Amino acid sequence: MTTRRSRGCLRWVHPWLWWALACLLTAGLAGCRAEDDSSQPPEQPPTGPTPEGPRQMMVRRQIRARGVKDKRVLAAMEKVPRHEFVPADQRPHAYEDRPLPIGERQTISQPYIVALMTELLELEEGDKVLEIGTGSGYQAAVLAELTPHVYTIEIIPSLAERAEETLRRLGYETVQVKAGDGYLGWPEHAPFDGIIVTCAPEEVPEALAEQLGEGGRMVIPVGPQWTHQTLYVLRKSRGRLRQKEVIPVRFVPMVHE
Ligand code: SAH
């Protein structure tokens, strides 16, 4: 009984075994054929919208959502690879909604603040702009997307050097970087159409006010150190500065040499 049952079972299994074997052989051959047959058209990439990248998401969620509208500024923020400007251990956080450490107890500003300050400068192509506080060089790269005439001063020489290297490596050839004291401005290249200060002085530095050209805009956080300051836009009209308060902000202090 046992033998017959097992034989019966074998008889029943056999066709399945053959079928499985045939399937394996066909799959193997089909695989080979697909690889070898160069007359087949290449596989098409999937159609439809391309998925949103981290920078596009940063612009949509952190910057446009908060009211920055200038298309050229938004395009610049989408283009500049922020992760290239932060230390390797900060790269996973490069597109987060916050400032990040860049060494020497300094920080790269929150993306929204970079975009807002750039928008407030109202730069036109060909404008000459001075940045005080180069830091990582990121803000300077964003400015360079809007005009080729960017001058930037950093008081910590090692940061100035590293920022210049990063900018050159990424092809921002025209940005002029200087290690020095921003309180003095850069008189050789004045007057400037825009001045952006990314560290906070307690008062507007006199040299910077002087080096702002007629009709020029200065975007600057002013206030006591290590606490909240106010972001201002100053506009020079007939030699006088008119100021407008924007928002409370928190920047590292603008130090004296
Ligand atoms: N804009 C930078 C971040 C600036 S952090 C970026 O995109 O990464 C502020 C920088 O201002 C720091 O690097 C600090 O060293 C610099 N700083 C402070 N006081 C300064 C001064 N008097 N002149 C020039 N730079 C100064």
Residues whose N, C-alpha, C, O or C-beta is under 5 A from the ligand:
A	BS01	SAH	Q106 T107 I108 S109 I132 G133 T134 G135 S136 G137 Y138 Q139 I153 E154 I155 I156 G180 D181 G182 Y183 T198 C199 V252 P253 M254 V255 H256
